[in-house]
């Protein structure tokens, strides 16, 4: 999931001072798409667990004690993984283009800040089922959009390229967004 915010001059940006008057600031939010289980889904899982446990009683009555132990363990593992997933923060990244600088921030990596001039987006689509996006500057690079799906990366690549070019004041080159 992604959102592009075009902020007017003077509006504060992501824990930073306001951009100078007349400049344009763009903030791109990239976040892993997550949908949590609703209360109805939790009730459905509870019913499924009860049904599986009831089905495990018959083998237990015939002396096959490993069946209910396995059923209890499997259901406990399922509930534990769902709970862990619910509590874990979704992966997120921010890309800010403002004040002649490009700043990329992630929950899992250090903040990268480079000058706008010389920074470009490179898309590596050498494998059809995988697209990797790289911000590059002076021989350095950082992979962005790792929290997005393939379709979202394909959609966001030209948008970021366009915003970088617009911030520099020139049209995007044909080399950008290609490997």
Residue pairs with C-beta under 8 A, 6 or more apart in sequence:
1 30
1 31
1 32
1 33
1 148
1 152
2 28
2 29
2 30
2 31
2 148
2 152
2 155
2 156
3 28
3 29
4 26
4 27
4 28
4 29
4 159
4 163
5 26
5 27
5 28
5 29
6 24
6 25
6 26
7 13
7 19
7 24
7 25
7 26
7 27
7 98
9 18
9 19
9 20
9 21
9 22
9 23
9 24
9 25
10 18
10 19
10 21
11 18
11 19
11 25
12 18
13 19
13 25
13 27
13 96
13 98
14 27
14 94
14 96
14 105
16 96
16 98
19 25
19 98
19 99
20 99
23 98
23 99
24 98
24 166
24 167
25 96
25 97
25 98
25 99
26 96
26 97
26 98
26 163
26 167
27 94
27 95
27 96
27 97
27 98
28 94
28 95
28 96
28 97
28 156
28 159
28 160
28 163
29 92
29 93
29 94
30 92
30 93
30 94
30 95
30 144
30 145
30 147
30 148
30 156
31 90
31 91
31 92
31 93
31 147
32 90
32 91
32 92
32 147
32 148
33 90
33 149
33 152
34 90
36 86
37 45
37 82
37 86
45 78
45 79
45 82
49 75
49 78
49 79
52 71
52 74
52 75
53 68
53 71
53 72
53 75
55 71
56 67
56 68
56 70
56 71
56 72
57 68
59 67
59 68
60 67
60 68
89 107
90 147
91 106
91 107
91 108
91 146
91 147
92 106
92 107
92 147
93 104
93 105
93 106
93 107
93 144
93 145
93 146
93 147
94 103
94 104
94 105
94 106
95 102
95 103
95 104
95 105
95 135
95 144
95 160
96 102
96 103
96 104
96 105
97 116
97 163
97 164
97 167
98 167
100 115
100 116
100 117
101 113
101 114
101 115
101 116
102 113
102 114
102 115
102 116
102 119
102 135
102 137
102 164
103 111
103 112
103 113
103 114
104 111
104 112
104 113
104 135
104 142
104 144
105 111
105 112
109 142
112 135
112 142
114 135
114 137
114 138
114 140
115 137
116 164
116 167
116 168
117 168
118 137
118 138
119 135
119 136
119 137
119 164
120 135
120 136
120 137
120 161
120 164
120 173
120 175
120 176
121 133
121 134
121 135
121 136
121 144
121 157
121 160
121 161
121 164
121 176
121 177
122 133
122 134
122 135
122 136
122 141
122 176
122 177
122 178
122 179
123 131
123 132
123 133
123 134
123 157
123 177
123 178
123 179
124 131
124 132
124 133
124 134
124 179
125 131
125 132
125 179
126 179
129 150
130 150
131 150
131 153
131 154
131 157
132 143
132 153
133 143
133 144
133 145
133 153
133 156
133 157
133 160
134 141
134 142
134 143
134 144
135 141
135 142
135 144
145 152
145 153
145 156
145 157
148 156
157 177
158 177
161 172
161 176
161 177
162 172
164 172
164 176
165 171
165 172
165 173
165 176
